[in-house]
Amino acid sequence: MKPTHLVAIVWIAVAVVAAACSPAAPAPSATSAPAAAAAPTATTQMTSLTVSYSELTPINMALWVADDQGYFKAHGLAVDTRYLESSLGVSALLANEEQFASMGGSETLAAVVNGADLEVLASFSPVYPYKLEVAAPIKNAQDLKGKKLGVSRFGSSSDSATRAALREIGLADTDVTFVQVGNLADRTAALLNGNLDGAVTGLPDTMILEDRGFHPLVDLAAEQLPAVNNVLVARKSWVDAHHDVTQAYVDSVIQGIARAKADKPLALGLISKYLQDRAGNEAQASAAYDYDIGAVLRIPPAIKPEQFHDALTQLAATNPKATDVKTIIDDSFVENAARN
């Protein structure tokens, strides 16, 4: 199966939107751009995959678009997508219950340091897409001391982001109480019902919270701090044995990124579908798109060692084996798409 190359992926996404706007426009000639992956015929052997994403956030748009628009099928993949909160993707991968997980790099690194056969193939959120939202009475860092901050799980990407936010305002981890609450939706709900004093949240939740009197004490998103908040993870041994399938999967999600960037109405529809009552109003959903898809998601979605800085620093404080991240990064599939 021939991979869809990156130039073709971007061209195809733009061409699809242009065609939708001008139905009568003639089709491009065979020499004007590389062709998309051909749809499999009835006799084509489809490769079945189970994959997961760990947060209900627009950062997972690449996966949602690839599934919704049939890009996986066009690459010969029958993909069953599912939602697995926080670090649950680690155990699912190691148990061979799934083949790919879009999840936090912090959890992945911790698992690898403890002997897990995992590697990171791409980065969907190379910076923290969060604000530290706090209740109205908390005006400054001193007011935050002794308060309860929610994270999904200890050692998760939201945990790393919260500790990074505390460093930005000069507080130590011990100045607050960390509470394991669950996913982004759970953290937002806990803030609104008064069970937490603060938590890192992303769009559109930040705007929904601010409409209810919360305000950001730290805007990590604006500071563009390198992070591994959402990465593509797989078992190294599985990837080594299924190189072509892995390339097809990576090509599909990169095509999903390109289409999402070129087709805002489609992406907004998927935000509404997946976030449902958390999608916010039209302006809030649009702001989430502009940041997560327009500013954070990148082509190519390369993963770089410096993005692991916070995760590695935090882990090394308790585990002396956490010294290097280069061995868990495999950029070859993204690079192959870019090179060809």
VEXDREN-2710 file (C-alpha; in Angstrom, 1 decimal):
% VEXDREN-2710
k/r/px/py/pz
1/MET/0.0/0.0/0.0
2/LYS/1.5/3.3/-1.1
3/PRO/1.5/6.0/1.7
4/THR/-0.2/9.3/1.0
5/HIS/2.6/11.9/1.1
6/LEU/2.5/15.1/3.0
7/VAL/2.3/17.5/0.0
8/ALA/-0.5/15.5/-1.4
9/ILE/-2.3/15.4/1.9
10/VAL/-2.3/19.3/2.2
11/TRP/-3.2/19.8/-1.4
12/ILE/-6.1/17.3/-1.2
13/ALA/-7.6/19.0/1.9
14/VAL/-7.5/22.4/0.3
15/ALA/-8.9/21.1/-3.0
16/VAL/-11.8/19.4/-1.2
17/VAL/-12.9/22.7/0.3
18/ALA/-12.4/24.6/-2.9
19/ALA/-14.5/22.0/-4.7
20/ALA/-17.3/22.3/-2.1
21/CYS/-17.4/26.1/-2.6
22/SER/-17.4/25.8/-6.5
23/PRO/-19.1/22.6/-7.5
24/ALA/-18.8/23.5/-11.2
25/ALA/-15.1/23.9/-11.2
26/PRO/-13.2/21.4/-13.4
27/ALA/-11.3/18.6/-11.8
28/PRO/-7.5/19.1/-11.7
29/SER/-5.5/17.2/-14.2
30/ALA/-3.6/14.1/-13.3
31/THR/-0.3/16.0/-13.4
32/SER/-1.4/19.0/-11.3
33/ALA/-1.1/17.3/-7.9
34/PRO/-0.4/13.8/-6.5
35/ALA/-3.5/11.6/-6.2
36/ALA/-5.2/10.7/-3.0
37/ALA/-5.1/7.1/-1.8
38/ALA/-7.5/5.1/-3.8
39/ALA/-10.6/3.8/-1.9
40/PRO/-10.3/0.1/-1.3
41/THR/-12.3/-2.2/-3.5
42/ALA/-14.7/-4.9/-2.3
43/THR/-11.9/-7.4/-2.5
44/THR/-9.3/-5.3/-0.7
45/GLN/-8.1/-6.8/2.6
46/MET/-8.8/-4.2/5.3
47/THR/-6.5/-4.0/8.3
48/SER/-8.6/-3.7/11.6
49/LEU/-7.2/-1.4/14.2
50/THR/-8.5/-0.2/17.6
51/VAL/-7.3/3.2/18.7
52/SER/-8.1/5.6/21.5
53/TYR/-8.0/9.3/22.5
54/SER/-7.6/10.4/26.1
55/GLU/-9.4/13.8/26.3
56/LEU/-12.6/15.2/24.9
57/THR/-10.9/18.2/23.3
58/PRO/-10.5/19.6/19.8
59/ILE/-6.8/18.7/19.9
60/ASN/-8.0/15.2/18.8
61/MET/-9.5/16.6/15.6
62/ALA/-7.0/14.8/13.4
63/LEU/-8.4/11.5/14.5
64/TRP/-12.0/12.6/14.3
65/VAL/-11.7/14.0/10.8
66/ALA/-9.8/10.9/9.5
67/ASP/-12.5/8.7/10.9
68/ASP/-15.4/10.9/9.8
69/GLN/-14.2/11.6/6.3
70/GLY/-13.1/8.0/5.4
71/TYR/-9.3/8.7/5.3
72/PHE/-8.6/5.5/7.2
73/LYS/-10.7/3.4/4.9
74/ALA/-9.0/5.0/1.9
75/HIS/-5.7/3.7/3.3
76/GLY/-7.1/0.2/3.8
77/LEU/-7.7/0.6/7.6
78/ALA/-10.9/-0.4/9.4
79/VAL/-10.4/1.8/12.5
80/ASP/-12.5/1.5/15.7
81/THR/-12.0/4.7/17.7
82/ARG/-12.8/4.9/21.4
83/TYR/-12.3/7.3/24.3
84/LEU/-10.0/6.1/27.1
85/GLU/-9.5/8.7/29.9
86/SER/-6.0/9.9/30.8
87/SER/-3.3/7.2/31.2
88/LEU/-5.7/4.2/30.5
89/GLY/-4.3/4.1/27.0
90/VAL/-1.0/2.8/28.4
91/SER/-2.4/-0.4/29.8
92/ALA/-4.6/-0.9/26.7
93/LEU/-1.6/-0.7/24.5
94/LEU/0.5/-3.0/26.6
95/ALA/-2.4/-5.5/26.7
96/ASN/-2.6/-5.4/22.9
97/GLU/-6.2/-4.2/23.3
98/GLU/-5.4/-1.4/20.9
99/GLN/-2.7/-0.4/18.5
100/PHE/-2.5/3.4/18.7
101/ALA/-3.3/5.9/21.4
102/SER/-3.5/9.7/21.3
103/MET/-2.6/10.5/24.9
104/GLY/-0.2/12.3/27.2
105/GLY/3.5/12.1/26.7
106/SER/4.1/12.3/30.5
107/GLU/2.3/9.1/31.1
108/THR/4.1/7.5/28.2
109/LEU/7.5/8.5/29.5
110/ALA/6.7/7.2/33.0
111/ALA/5.7/3.8/31.5
112/VAL/8.8/3.6/29.3
113/VAL/11.1/4.4/32.2
114/ASN/9.5/1.5/34.0
115/GLY/10.1/-0.9/31.1
116/ALA/7.1/-0.5/28.9
117/ASP/7.6/-1.2/25.1
118/LEU/6.2/2.1/23.9
119/GLU/7.3/4.9/21.6
120/VAL/6.0/8.3/20.4
121/LEU/5.3/8.8/16.7
122/ALA/3.9/12.3/16.4
123/SER/2.8/15.3/18.5
124/PHE/-0.6/16.8/18.3
125/SER/-0.1/19.4/21.1
126/PRO/3.5/20.5/21.3
127/VAL/2.6/23.3/23.8
128/TYR/0.4/23.3/26.8
129/PRO/-3.1/24.3/25.5
130/TYR/-4.3/25.3/29.0
131/LYS/-5.1/28.1/31.3
132/LEU/-5.0/27.7/35.1
133/GLU/-8.6/28.8/35.9
134/VAL/-9.4/29.7/39.5
135/ALA/-12.4/30.8/41.4
136/ALA/-13.2/34.5/41.6
137/PRO/-12.0/35.1/45.2
138/ILE/-8.5/33.9/44.3
139/LYS/-6.7/37.1/43.0
140/ASN/-3.0/36.1/43.1
141/ALA/-0.5/33.4/43.9
142/GLN/-0.7/33.9/47.6
143/ASP/-4.5/33.4/47.6
144/LEU/-3.9/30.1/45.9
145/LYS/-1.9/28.6/48.8
146/GLY/-3.6/25.8/50.6
147/LYS/-6.3/25.5/47.9
148/LYS/-7.4/22.4/45.9
149/LEU/-6.3/22.0/42.3
150/GLY/-7.7/19.3/40.1
151/VAL/-5.8/17.0/37.8
152/SER/-6.9/14.0/35.8
153/ARG/-4.4/11.6/37.4
154/PHE/-1.1/12.0/39.2
155/GLY/1.7/11.9/36.6
156/SER/-0.7/12.8/33.8
157/SER/-0.2/15.6/31.3
158/SER/-2.7/17.8/33.2
159/ASP/-0.6/17.1/36.3
160/SER/2.6/18.3/34.6
161/ALA/0.8/21.3/33.2
162/THR/-0.5/22.3/36.7
163/ARG/3.0/22.0/38.2
164/ALA/4.3/24.1/35.3
165/ALA/1.7/26.8/36.0
166/LEU/2.6/26.8/39.7
167/ARG/6.3/27.4/38.8
168/GLU/5.3/30.3/36.5
169/ILE/3.7/32.1/39.5
170/GLY/6.4/31.2/42.0
171/LEU/4.6/28.5/44.0
172/ALA/5.9/25.0/45.0
173/ASP/3.9/21.9/44.4
174/THR/3.5/21.6/48.2
175/ASP/1.8/25.0/48.4
176/VAL/-1.5/23.4/47.1
177/THR/-3.4/20.2/47.3
178/PHE/-3.6/18.1/44.2
179/VAL/-6.9/16.2/43.7
180/GLN/-7.4/13.4/41.1
181/VAL/-10.7/14.3/39.5
182/GLY/-10.7/12.8/36.0
183/ASN/-10.8/14.2/32.5
184/LEU/-11.2/17.8/31.3
185/ALA/-15.0/17.6/31.5
186/ASP/-14.8/16.3/35.1
187/ARG/-12.4/19.1/36.1
188/THR/-14.7/21.7/34.6
189/ALA/-17.7/20.2/36.4
190/ALA/-15.9/20.1/39.7
191/LEU/-14.9/23.7/39.4
192/LEU/-18.5/24.7/38.6
193/ASN/-19.9/22.8/41.5
194/GLY/-17.4/24.2/44.0
195/ASN/-15.4/21.0/44.7
196/LEU/-12.2/22.6/43.3
197/ASP/-10.6/26.0/43.7
198/GLY/-8.7/25.7/40.4
199/ALA/-7.6/23.5/37.5
200/VAL/-5.9/23.7/34.1
201/THR/-8.6/23.7/31.4
202/GLY/-8.6/24.2/27.6
203/LEU/-10.9/25.9/25.2
204/PRO/-13.9/26.0/25.0
205/ASP/-14.1/25.2/28.7
206/THR/-12.0/28.2/29.7
207/MET/-14.6/30.6/28.1
208/ILE/-17.5/28.7/29.7
209/LEU/-15.9/29.0/33.1
210/GLU/-15.0/32.6/32.6
211/ASP/-18.7/33.3/31.8
212/ARG/-19.4/31.8/35.3
213/GLY/-17.0/34.1/37.1
214/PHE/-13.7/32.1/37.0
215/HIS/-10.6/33.8/35.7
216/PRO/-7.1/32.6/34.5
217/LEU/-4.3/33.0/37.0
218/VAL/-1.8/31.6/34.5
219/ASP/-2.2/31.4/30.7
220/LEU/0.2/28.6/29.7
221/ALA/-1.3/28.6/26.2
222/ALA/-0.2/32.2/25.6
223/GLU/3.4/31.4/26.8
224/GLN/3.8/28.6/24.3
225/LEU/5.8/26.4/26.6
226/PRO/7.0/23.1/25.0
227/ALA/5.0/20.1/26.1
228/VAL/3.9/16.6/25.3
229/ASN/0.3/17.2/26.2
230/ASN/-1.1/15.0/23.4
231/VAL/1.1/12.6/21.4
232/LEU/0.6/9.5/19.2
233/VAL/1.8/6.4/21.0
234/ALA/2.2/2.7/20.0
235/ARG/4.1/-0.3/21.1
236/LYS/7.6/-0.3/19.5
237/SER/7.5/-4.1/18.8
238/TRP/4.1/-3.7/17.1
239/VAL/5.3/-0.8/14.9
240/ASP/8.4/-2.7/13.9
241/ALA/6.3/-5.6/12.8
242/HIS/3.6/-3.4/11.0
243/HIS/5.6/-0.7/9.3
244/ASP/3.3/-0.1/6.3
245/VAL/0.2/-0.1/8.5
246/THR/1.8/2.4/10.8
247/GLN/2.7/4.7/7.9
248/ALA/-0.8/4.4/6.6
249/TYR/-2.2/5.4/10.0
250/VAL/0.2/8.4/10.4
251/ASP/-0.6/9.5/6.8
252/SER/-4.4/9.4/7.6
253/VAL/-4.2/11.5/10.7
254/ILE/-1.9/14.0/9.0
255/GLN/-4.5/14.2/6.2
256/GLY/-7.0/14.8/9.0
257/ILE/-5.0/17.7/10.3
258/ALA/-4.8/19.3/6.9
259/ARG/-8.5/18.9/6.2
260/ALA/-9.3/20.3/9.7
261/LYS/-7.2/23.4/9.0
262/ALA/-8.8/23.9/5.6
263/ASP/-12.4/23.2/6.5
264/LYS/-13.5/25.0/9.7
265/PRO/-17.2/24.2/9.3
266/LEU/-16.5/20.5/9.2
267/ALA/-14.3/20.8/12.3
268/LEU/-16.9/22.8/14.2
269/GLY/-19.5/20.1/13.4
270/LEU/-17.2/17.5/14.9
271/ILE/-16.5/19.7/18.0
272/SER/-20.3/19.8/18.5
273/LYS/-20.6/16.0/17.9
274/TYR/-17.8/15.0/20.3
275/LEU/-18.1/17.7/23.0
276/GLN/-21.9/17.9/22.9
277/ASP/-23.1/20.1/25.8
278/ARG/-19.4/21.2/26.4
279/ALA/-19.0/22.6/22.9
280/GLY/-20.2/26.0/24.2
281/ASN/-21.9/28.5/22.0
282/GLU/-20.9/29.3/18.4
283/ALA/-18.3/31.9/19.5
284/GLN/-16.7/29.6/22.1
285/ALA/-16.5/26.7/19.7
286/SER/-15.0/29.0/17.1
287/ALA/-12.4/30.2/19.5
288/ALA/-11.5/26.6/20.4
289/TYR/-11.0/25.8/16.7
290/ASP/-8.9/28.9/16.1
291/TYR/-6.5/28.0/18.9
292/ASP/-6.4/24.2/18.9
293/ILE/-6.6/23.7/15.2
294/GLY/-5.2/26.9/13.9
295/ALA/-2.4/27.5/16.3
296/VAL/-1.5/24.3/18.1
297/LEU/-1.9/21.5/15.6
298/ARG/1.0/21.6/13.2
299/ILE/2.0/20.0/9.9
300/PRO/4.2/18.1/10.1
301/PRO/3.3/17.0/13.6
302/ALA/6.9/16.2/14.6
303/ILE/7.8/15.2/18.1
304/LYS/11.0/16.7/19.5
305/PRO/13.1/15.9/22.7
306/GLU/12.7/19.4/24.1
307/GLN/8.9/18.9/24.4
308/PHE/9.6/16.4/27.2
309/HIS/11.5/18.8/29.4
310/ASP/8.8/19.3/32.1
311/ALA/7.8/15.7/32.0
312/LEU/11.4/14.5/32.3
313/THR/12.2/16.9/35.1
314/GLN/9.2/15.9/37.1
315/LEU/9.8/12.2/36.7
316/ALA/13.5/12.4/37.4
317/ALA/12.8/13.9/40.8
318/THR/11.5/10.5/41.9
319/ASN/13.0/8.1/39.4
320/PRO/16.8/8.3/38.7
321/LYS/16.3/6.1/35.6
322/ALA/14.6/9.1/33.9
323/THR/17.5/10.6/32.1
324/ASP/16.9/10.5/28.3
325/VAL/13.9/10.6/26.0
326/LYS/15.5/10.2/22.6
327/THR/15.0/6.4/22.7
328/ILE/11.3/6.7/22.8
329/ILE/10.9/9.1/19.9
330/ASP/10.4/7.7/16.4
331/ASP/9.9/10.6/14.0
332/SER/10.5/8.4/10.9
333/PHE/6.8/8.1/9.9
334/VAL/6.2/11.8/10.0
335/GLU/9.5/12.5/8.3
336/ASN/8.7/10.0/5.6
337/ALA/5.5/11.8/4.9
338/ALA/7.3/15.2/4.7
339/ARG/10.2/13.9/2.7
340/ASN/8.0/12.4/0.0
END
